[in-house]
Amino acid sequence: MMRTTPSSRFEALGAYLPSTVLATTDLVAQMTGAPEFDLERITGVAERRVYNPSPGSGEDSLGMALKAAQDCLGNSRYTAGDLDVVISTSIGRFKDGDCMYFEPSFARMLARELGARSAIHFDVSNACAGMMTGVYLLDRLIRAGVVRNGLVVSGEQTTRVAQTAAREIADSYDPQFASLSVGDSAAAVILDESVDEADRIHYVELMTCAEYSHLCMGMPSDRTQGIALYTDNRQMHKEDRLRMWPSFHGDLLAKNGRTFADERFDYIVQHQVGTRFIEFVDRMAESEFGTQMPESLAVVEELGNTATTSHFLVLHQHLKAGTARQGAKFLLVPAASGVVTGALSATISNLGV
């Protein structure tokens, strides 16, 4: 008998947000020079969450990732001991204050803390598309029959770059300007095998154009102590870069004889760069696909750009609040330095949040 290739689904979702809220007006007040721009108007970010730097707060990258993973397991039918794989996708891997860890891997430390003793574990780095990349890999492992389930998790202390930017920049043309829109958070998602078309990841595909990787780089500051993010916003947001997604997605669908309109998405979740970015990409996609975009979900106004966790925080916040419904079809569109784009299509019907 021919074996049917399995599909995956989102089984449970968890998140963690630091309790400290920093308004954009307060962040601007911390800047060394009086800025000549309206940061909230430009980005649409009114506030963001900021980690507590105090020892023992549990709000370093690892600590927040652990709390999100525990929240996710609390919403799941699985225990940590049931997990076949743990994938960590944090960009900044801070633990024990300002210590940046590469070995041992975060996934190994998280698996041990959670009690996932038999799980395969590894870290993945792909800029802001990190969690989407982790989901891509886990989806393929489940489809190949290598694992039955797994956890993808990320904890991001991204406001470290905002702190550096506040000390160093004076105008909106500075390459650190995008750093002022970020926020801290953690998210985790469990995938397992789908047994129902109405609860399934239909496809997840990614594409990288590495020739543009120099347009957004994180590194030690070239002026003061601290981590900095240098972004060429004008080049990153040129129309030909932003058209990569509809071009790639359109080609992907055409190979299967379908169009964007055929997909009948209920919701779309763009990377949470800012309100203007989301609105522009949605309008551009309408022009490219020749059809109206589905309802756009966002949390950027209250949480900022949370890097790898952004799409999954949007799902978590809207599904939990009831502003997005179970049983709907979602499109998640990554955007990351690299440049990375792609598409994740999923019908979500029984997600624990």
Summary of the structure (lengths in Angstrom):
residues: 353
radius of gyration: 19.5
end to end distance: 37.6
largest distance: 71.5
contacts: 1262
relative contact order: 0.18
helix: 37%
strand: 26%
